[in-house]
Amino acid sequence: MNVLLIGSGGREHALAISLVKSPHLTKLFIAPGNPGTAQAGENVVVDIADHSAVVNFCRLMRIELVVVGPEQPLVDGLVDTLEAAGISAFGPTKAAARLEGSKAFTKELCRRYAIPTADFERFDDRKHALDYIRARGAPLVVKADGLAAGKGVVVADTLAEAEAAIGSMFAGAFGSAGAEIVVEERLDGEEVSFFALCDGTRALPFASAQDHKRVGDGDTGPNTGGMGAYSSAPVFTPDMKARVMREIVAPTIDAMAREGTPFKGVLFAGLMLTKDGPKLIEFNTRFGDPETQVMLPRLESDLLSLMQQCARGKLTTDAVRLLDETALTVVMAADGYPGTPKKGTEIRGVEKAERMPHVIVTHAGTRRDGKRLLADGGRVLNVTALAPNLAEARRRAYAAVDAIDWPEGFCRRDIGWRALERV
């Protein structure tokens, strides 16, 4: 079958690498793609914000499945438009994508259906929000309700930090995404990312991962989109997975069906493993980045078949097959990230890293200038290694990082530290 993959980041490059392994794939198109995805399929110029243009391309190229990578097209209703045109798509409808597009929607759903999450209140004006936090006290978490490119969450240790976050959001720091906010208790524990495939009525466990959000070693500095990850997460035991499926994922899928907005696609649960059990931090309605880069190298099942089953509402009951190995990825970012990254600098040695055994390099923010590979974003490359254990995966990944010549780039040197401390 012909497949169109929407997106241009490291997640989409990882998805492309996995999709081309399927014997059912005839041709893969990526819109707009990047220099890495061009090695797996054909990058095409299609305005993904123009839904009619996407439909016209699908009809012209006889696309049988569209895989939507990023969250914005999902929240904007691209899947609705495709399905109305008779084109199958992997991803939730606009109504179901509210699980990511509106934190207040998700929190209210959790409240109605007794899904474990942090205590919260929602506000659409500054005064009432400030009155609430002053009565409650810190620490608190302040979240913009809508999509804010991963930057709309402030973990406030002090009341002053919470007040500043509320003032900033209502002053328009995140545009319309901050017109309403959610204030919630800060959960204590260990964070885990867990993914499940869904067909509208059932959910199938996919994989777990842990990422590193802060920019600096030792989890210091500002939050980012993610500086590295590993899969599986050792702390996420089989018993914990079963509990999360039973207490969080399955009730959410049931709730969405009852609400008349069945969820199809991949449900990404950001979890906090507290002393009282797992609690939901937030849902995302697409594969994570950089979690995808460490989950898919472990995947033995046919990703394309699984996606097609989800889109058709006929998900298999067979367990997803994963290698009993560990994958670890290191994000190479441009100087200045997560502020203003330095663009246009040349990257050399990627081919040398790619030739190393058990190593995969995915492009996240690059562009070609003739034969030169240039940085064109904040998070620029993902260097992933697969190994029998985490320590060896980390050794292989950093050996590959060191083979890449990019003076204007940087990375964390401690990816996987938390899990390795347990060994």
Buried (B, 14 or more C-beta within 10 A) or exposed (E): BBBBBBBBBBBBBBBBBBBBBBEEBEBBBBBBBBBBBBBBBEBEEBEBEEBEBBBEBBEEBEBBBBBBBBBBBBBBBBBBBBBEBEBBBBBBBBBBBBBBBBBBBBBBBBEEBEBBBBEBBBBEEBEEBBEBBEEBEBBBBBBBBBBBEBBBBBBBEEBEBBBBBBEBBBEEBBEEBBBBBBBBBEBEBEBBBBBBBBBBBBBBBBBBBBBBBBBBBEBEBEBBBBBBBBBBBBBBEEEBBEBBBEBBBBBBBBBBBEBEBBBBBBBBBBBBBBEEBBBBBBBBBBBBBBBBBBBBBBBEBBBBEBBBBBBBEEBBEEEBEBEEBBBBBBBBBBBEBBEEBEBEBEBEBBEEBBEBEBBBBBBBBBBEEEEEBBBBBBBBBBBBBBBEEBBBBBBBBBBBBEBBEBEBBBBBEBBBBBBBEEE
